[in-house]
Amino acid sequence: MNNKVSFGRVFWPSFLALIIVIGGIFGIIFLVISAAIPDVKYGIPSNTVLHLELKGTVVENSSRKLNPYDFQVEDRIGLADILYGLETAKNDERVKGIYIDLKGVRCGLASAEEIREGLKDFQNSGKFLVTYFNGEVVGLKDFFIGSVANEKYAFSSTMMEFGGMGMELMYFKGLLDKVGVEMQVVRGANNDFKSAVEPYFLTKMSDSARLQNQVLLDNVWENYRATIADDVKKSKEELNQIAEKYEVKRMEDAYQLGMVDSILYQDEVLNKIKDKVGAASLKKLKLKKFSDYARNKFYEDQNIVRAKKANVAVVLAQGDITKRGSEFSSEKYVKLLREARLSKHIKTIVFRVNSPGGSALASDEIWREVKLANEEKTVIVSMGDLAASGGYYVAAPAKRIFASSNTITGSIGVFGVIPYTGKALENNLGLSFDRVGTNPYAVLTTNEKLTDEQMRLIQGEVNNTYQQFMQRVADGRGLTLNQVNTIARGRVWTGEDALRVGLVDEIGGLKDAIAFAVEDAQIEDPVIEYFPARKVNPIDAYLEIISEEQQESVQTQALPQELMAHFEKLKAIENHMGVQVRIPEIILE
C-alpha cells in the first residue's frame, strides 16, 4: 500500500488557509483603524487664512488612494472640490483670505481658467488673495492662475517659463518598423484633420495637422494673454513681445518688468499675511490647508444633500471612453445617468465631460442615455479641458452646452486601427500561422495582412460610423448634415471657435452650467448632488499623513517623469484598436 501524500493535497489547503488568515488579520486592522478615527465635523478657528497649495494633477472628482504596486499615496484634488471650497470660503466669516502657493499644477487651461475665475470671485467679495511664486520653476499654468491675485510676490531665483505655447508629438512609425509591425489605419471619408492616427504611419505632422495645431495654439495663446493682461499691467501685445524675446527667465525678470509686485523670501510673505489678519506673531498666524477645507466642506455638504433629496444632479466624467472600467466607461456612466433620470426628485442634470473620446460603441451607449435623460428632464453639458471626438459625441443630445474659452472640442471624426503582426512574429520569433475556415471571412486575424476587399469592408464600417456621428451632431445641434460636414472632418476647435461655428451654446464653466440648469428648471431651492458619490475611506486620515511624509522626503523614480509619460503613451496604443472616436493627445506648454 502506498501511503505517500501528494504535494498538492498538502500545499493547496495550507496555502488557502494562509490567505484566509492574512485576510482576517487585515480585516481586523482595518476595523481597528476605522474605530479609532473619530467622526467629527470639520472646523476652523476665526481669523483663518487658507493655504491653497496647487501641485500635481487636478481632476474632476477628488481621490486619495494607496497604489498597491509602489505603496505611494496618489492624492488628487477635484475641480468640483476647489470650486465648492472657494465659494464656501467666500461666505465663511472665519476665512479672511487665501495664500496661493503654486508648485507645478497639472491640468488643462480650461480647468485653470475655472480655478482662476473662482479665485477672482473670492477676491471680489472683499477678501484678500496673496500669491507667492516659488519653487524650482513657475510654468505658464502656474502664472495663469496665480496672476489673478492683487498681491503677487516671488522668490528671485525661481525659474519662469514664459516663451509662448507649443506642443511636441511622439510618432511611433519608426519603432513599429523596427519590430516589423504595420498599423493598417482606416479613417472616415474626408477625415483629413483626424490626426490621432498619424503617429502610426507618419514620422511628422501632416500639413493639415500642422495647420490645425498652429491655429489652435494661436487661439489659446491669444486667450491666455487677454486673460492675464490687466492683472499683470501689460497689454496682450507687450506680453507677446516679452515671450518673443524670451525676456523672462527668472522671477526677478518678471519683477523688473512689473509682472509681480516684489521679490521676497517666504517668511517676508508670511509676515505680510500676518499683518493683514492682525496676528501677534507668525506662530499665531492661523494657516489651514485649503485642500482639507474644500474636501471636508464638500463631503459634509453632500451628506446633507443625500438626506434632503437632491433636485439637481451633477455627473462628473473624465478620461478615455471605454466599454468597461472604473473611469469614463459606458458600463458605469449609463448606470449613473439612468439613476439620475429615474429619480423622482432630480429635476435637471448637469453632465460634466472631460474626455478626448475613445470607443465608438461606448460613446454611443452613453449618448443614448444622455438623449433619454434630456427628453424626460433636461441635460446641460459643461465641457472641461477636453470634450472632443467621443467626448463631443456624448454631449451632442444636451439641451445646452457650455464650454470654457480654452476648452478643446470638436474632432468630429472616426478611425480604425488594425495591426499586422505576422511578419514581426515570423522574423523575430520564428512563428508562422496557417488558417482554414468554412467561409472567406471566418478567420480575421492580425497575423495576416488585410486584403483589398477586407479593407474596403472595414472602410465602409468606419464611414458608416462617421455618418452616424455627424447625424447625431446634426440632430442634437439643429444643423443639416452639410453644415456639420463643414465643421467636422476631425477638426478641433477651442471653446470660443466652437461657439462661433455652432458646436456649443455659451462660454462658461461648471458653475455657470449649474446656474443655468437651476434657472431653466425653475428650481427655487437647489439641492445639488454630485455623481459618482464621494466615498470617504475610513483610513483617509492616515493616507493623508503618509502623503505628507512622502512629499517631504526625497523620492527616487525608477524612470524619469518624461520617459514615464512616453511609456504611458506607448502603453495606451493597445486601447486604440477597433473603431475609435478620439482626439490626438494635446499638451499646451
N, C-alpha and C positions, 0 to 999 in steps of 0.2 A: 504494500500500500504506500502511495506517495503522499506524505503529509506536508509537503512543501507548499507554503502560501505564496501566491503570486505577488509581484511588486505592486501591481495595480490595485489589488484588493486592500493593501495596506496604505499605499500612498494617497489615493484619491479621497477616501474618507477622512484621513488625517489632514489633508490639505483643505477640504471643505470645512472641517471643524475649526482650523486655524483662521480661515476667512471669517467665519461666524463670530469667533472670539474677538478678532480685531475690530470687526464692525460694531460689536457690542460695546467695546471699550470706547470707540469714537463716539458712539451714540450717548454714552454716559457723560463723556467730557462735554459734548455739545449741550446736553440738558443742564449740566452744572453751570457752564458759562452763561447759558440763556437765563437761568435763575439768578445768576449773580449780577446781571445787568439791570439796574433799576429802570422802571418805566416812568420817567419823569418828563414833564413838559419842558421844552427848551426855553430858556430865558436869558436876557442880557440886562446888565445894570443901566441906569440912566447915564447920560453923557458918554455914550459908546461911539467909537469910530470903527467902522467895519473895514477890515483889511482885505481888499479884493486882489488876490494873487492869481493872476491868469497865466497858466503854463500848461503845457500838454494839450491834449485833444479835447475840444468842446464838441459834445454830441447832442442829439436831440433829447435823449432821456438819460438821466444820471445812472451811473452804475459803479459799484465798487466790489471787486471780487478777487479772489486769490487764484493766480494762474498755477494749476497743479504741476506744470512742467518745470518751471523755474522758481516757484514759490515767491514770485513777485506780486505785489498788490497792484492791480490795474484800477486806478482811481480816475474816473472821468465824470466831470460835471456836465449836466444837461443845460441846453439853452433855455428850456422851459423853467428850470430852477433859477437860473440867473435873472431872467426877466421878471419872474414872480418875486424873487428876493429884492430886486431893485424897486419894484412897485410897493412892496410891503415896507421896505426901509424908508421910502419917501414919506409914508404916512405914520411911521413909528416915531413917537416923540422922544424915545430913548436914543435914537440914532441921530447923531449930529452931522456926520459926514462920512465920506468914503476915501480911503487911502488906496490908490491904484498902483499896483506893483506888477509890471509886465515882464514875464520871463519866458518868452518863446511860445506864445499861444499858437495852437494849430487848429485852424478852422477855415472855412471859405470866407470870402469877403462879404457875402450876404449875411452870414451869422455875425461877423464882426460889425457890420452895419447896424444890425438889430441891437447888439450889446451897446454900441455907441449911442444909439437913439435912447435906449433905456437909461444910460448914464446922464445924457443931456436932460432928459425929463426929470431925473432926480435932482440935478443941479438947478434946474429952473424952478424947483419948488422952494428954493431959498437955502438949501443945504450945500455944504461945500464938497468939492472934489479936488483932490491933490494927486497928481501923477508923479511917480518917480521912475525915470528911465535908468535902469542899471543892469548889471549882469554883463555877460560877455558881448552879446550882440542885441541890438534893437532892430527887429525886422519891420517890413512895411506894415504888416497887420498890427504889430505891437504899437507902432506910431499912429496908425489909423485910429485905434481905439483910445489910446492914452491922450492924444492931442485934444480931445473934447474938453478936458479939464481947464478951468480958468487959471489954475496954478500948475505949471509944469516945470519940474526940476530934473536934473540929470547928473550922473556920475561922469566926470570929464573924459576919462579914457575908454568908456564903453563904446564899442564899435557901433556904427549905424549903417544900415543898408538903405540907401536912397538913390538908386540908379535907374529907376524905371521898372517896368514889368516885362518879364519874358517867360518862356517855357522851353523845356528840353524834353523831348520824347525819346523813348527807347524803342529800337527796331530789332526784331528777332530773326529776320530772314537769314542773316549770316550764320547765326547759331544753328538754325534749323538745317541750313545747307550742310554744315559741318557734320551733323549727326545723320544726315540723309532723310530728314522728314520734310515732306512737301505739304503745305497747307493749301487745300483746294477751297478757295474763297468764292462765295456767291453773294452778290449784293442785289438789292431791289433795283428795278429798272430806273435809270436816271439818278441813282443814289450816289452821285459823284462827290458829294460832301460828306458821305458816311465814311469817315476816315478811321473809325475804330479798328478796322481790319487791315489797314495799310502796313502796320509793323510786321505782318505775316508774309507779305510779298514784295515790300519795298525796303530800301535802305535809307530813305529820307522822305520828307514830306512831298506829296504831290502838289502841283500848282494850286489846285482847288483847296487842299487842306492848308497850305501856307497862306493863301488869301484869307480863308475863313479865320484862321488863328490870329493873323495880323489885325483884322478888323475887330475881333473880339478883344484882343489886348488893348488896342487903341481906345475902344469904348470904355473898358473897365478903368484904364488909367485916367481917362477924362473924368469919369465919375469920382474916382479916388481924389484927384486934385481939387475938384469942385467941392467935395465934402469937407476937406480939412482946411481949405484956403482961409476962411475967416478966422478960424481958431489959431492958425499959426501966423496970421497977419501977412500973408503973401497972396498974390494973385495966382490963378492957375498957370499963367504964362511964366511967372517967376519960378514957380515950383518945377515946371518943366525944364527951365534953364539950369536950375540947381542940379537936377538929375542928369541933364545932358552933359554938363561939365564935371559931374561927379564931385561937387563941391563939399558934400557932407560925407565924411568917412568916420568921424567920431562925434560923440555928443557935444564935445567942445565946439566943433564946427557949426552944429545946429544952433548952439547958443550965440556964437558970433554973428550968425545970420538972423537972429531974433526968433527962431522957431521954438525955443524953450526959454523960460524966464530966468533961470540961474543955474550955475553949476554948484552942487552941494554934495556933501557926504550924507550918508543915511541918517546919522544922529542929528544933523542940522535940519533935515527934513522933518524928522520926528519932533524936534523941538518946535518947529513952526506949527505942527499939528497940535502939540501940547498947548501952545499959547491960544490956539483957536478955541479950544474947549475949556480953557481956564484950569487945566490940571496943574497941581503944585509942582510936580516933577515928572520925569519920564516913567518912573515906577508907578506913578498914579494915573498914567495915561491908560485908558481902557480900550485896548485894541482887541477886537474879536474877529475871528476868521469869517469872511463873507460866505465862503462855501458852506460852512456849518450852519450859519444863519439861514441861508437860502434853502438848503436841503431840508432842514428841520421845519421851517415855516411852511414849505411846500407840502411836506409829508403830513403835518398837522392839519393843514387846510383840506387835503384830500381825505383824511379820516373823517373830518366833519362833513364833507360833501357826501361821502358814501352813506352816512347816517341820515342826511337830509333828503336824499334822492335828487340827483343832478338833472338839470333840464338842458344842459349843453354838453356835448361830448367833443373832446379834442383828442384825435387819434394821431399819435406821433409815429412816423415811419422813416427809417433811414437804412441805406445800404443797397447792395445789389438785390434785384428782384429775382427770387428763386421759387421753385415749387415747394420745397421743404427747407426747414432750418429755423433758427431762433431769432433771426433778424427780419428782414423785409420779405417774408415768404408768403405766398398766397394761402398756404395752409393755415398760417397764423392770422393774417390780416383779414381774410374773408370772415373768420370767426369773430374778430373784434368789431368789424364794421357791421356784421349781421347782429351782433349783440346790441350795438347802439341803435340800429334800425328797428329792432323788435321791441326795444324798451318803451314802456308806456309813458315814461317820464321825460325821456330825451326828445326835445323839440327840433333841434338842429345839430349838425355835425360839422366840425372843422377838421379837415384832413390835412395834416402837415406832411408834405412829401419832400424828402431829401435823398434823391436817388439818381444814379447815372443810367438806370434801366437794368436790363437783364433778360430773363427768359420771356419769350413772346407768349408762351402758353400761360405762365403765371401772371403776366401782366393782364391778359385777357380775363382771367378768373377774378382778379381784383377789380378790373374795370366793370365787370358785371355787377358786383356788389355795390360799387360806388353809384352806378346808374340806378339800381333798385332803391338805394337809400335816398338818392336825390328825387326820385319820383314820389316816395312816400313822405319824406320830410324835405330837408334841403341839405346839400353838402357844399360847403365853402372850402376851397383849397387854398392853403398857404404854402408857397414854394420856398424851400430853403436854399442852400448853396447850389444844389443841382436838382433839377426836375426835368430831365431830358430823356428823350427816346422813350423807353418803357416808363420812366418817371412822368413823362408828359401823357403817355397813353392812359395811365390810371387816373390822371387828373381831368381828362377831357370831358367827362359827363357832368362835372360840377356846375352848379348854378352860377358861381362867380369864382374867378381865380385871381389871387393876389400873388405878386412876386416882388422881391426887393430889386432895386435898380441893378444890383450886381449878381442877381441870380442868373445861372446859365441854364437855358431851357431850349425847347425845340428838339432838334436832332430827330425829326420825324423820318425814319428810315429803318431798313431791315437788312440783316446779313446772316449768312450761314457759313460755318467753318467745318470742313471735313478733312481731317489729317490723313495723309497717305504714308503709312509706316512700313510698308512691305519691304522696300529696298533697304531701309535702315536696319531692320531686324535681320535681313539676309546678309548684308555686307558686314555688319558689326558683330552679330551673334551666330550667324550661320543657320538661321531659322528659315524654313520655307513653308509655304501653305498651298493646299490644294482644296478644291471645292466640288461638291456635287449637289444638285437640287432638282426639284420637280418642275420649277418654273424659272424664267430668266432672272427674276428679282428675288428669288428665295433667299439668297445669301448676299447681303450688302455688308461689306467689311472694310475696315481701314487698311487692311493688308493688300488690297487690290485697288488700283487706281480707277477712278470713275470713268466710265465710257462716255462718249458724247451724248448718248441717249439718256444715261443716268443723270448727267449734268443738266441736260435740258429739263428733265422732270423736276430736279431739285430747284432749278432756276424758276420754274413755274410755281412751285410752292412758295418760294421766297417772294415772288411778285404778288401772289395772292395775299400773303400776309401783309405786304406793303399796301396793297389796295384796301385791305380791311382796316389797317392803321389809319390811312387817310380818310376813310369813310367814318371811322369813329371820331376823328377830329372834326370833320365836316358837320356831323350830326350834333356834336357837343357844342361847337362854336357857332353854329348857324351860318356856315360857309358852303360854297359849292366845291366840288372836287377839284375843279380847275384852280380856284383860289387857293386851296390847300396845297396843291401840287407846286404852285409858285413859291410858297414859303417852306416847302418840305425838302425832299431830296437829301435828307440827312444834315441839313444846315443847322448850326447852333446860333442862338440869339441871347443877348443879355436881356434882363428883365425889361429895361426901357425900350429896347428894339422890339421885344415880343409884344409890348403894349401897342406899339406903332403898327405892327402887322396883324394885330387881332388875336394873338395867341393867349394873352392874359387881359384881365379887365382893369386892374388897378395896381399901382405901385404901393407896396406896404408890407409890413412884416406880420408875424404871428399875432401880435396884439391887435393890429388893425383888422385882420381877418376875423378874430373873435368878436371884436366890437361890432363889425358889420353883421355877423351871424346873429348876434343878440338883437340888434335893431331890426333886422329883416324878419326874424321870427316873432317880433313884438313881445319879447320877454322882459318884464319889468324888474324881476329879481333874479338875475342869472346865478345859477349854481353850476360850476364848471367841473366836470370830471375828466381826468386825463387817462388815456389808454395807450399802451398796456398799463395796468395798475401797478403802482410802485410797491415793490416788495422789499421791506427792510430786513436785512439779515440780522438775527439775534446777536451775532458776533461782530456786527458792523463797527462798533466802537473799538474793538481790538484790531480789526483790519486797518482802521484809521491810524492807530498808534504805529502799527507795522509800516504803513505807508510813509508816515512822517520820518521814521527811523531810516527807511530806505533812501528818502530824499536827502537826508543829512549825511549819509555815508557815501563813499565813492563807489560807484557801480562800474563793473567791468563787463562790457558786452562781448559775446563770442565773435560777433561781426560788427563792423562799423554801421551806424544807422542808415547811411545812404545805400550801402551794399545790401542791407537787410530789406530796404524798400524795393530795390531792384529784384531781389529774390522773391518778394511777395508778388511783384508784377508777373514774374515768370510762373509762379505757382498758380496764379489766377487764370492762366491760359486754359487749364482743364475745365473751367466753368464757362468757356466760350464756345463749347461745342453745341451743334444744333442751331435752330433759328433763334436769333437774338435781336432785341431792340435795345441797343446800348450805345452810349456816347464814349468817345475816347477819354482816357484819363487826362484831366486838365489841371495843372498846378500853376497858379499865378504867383510869382515871386518877383 
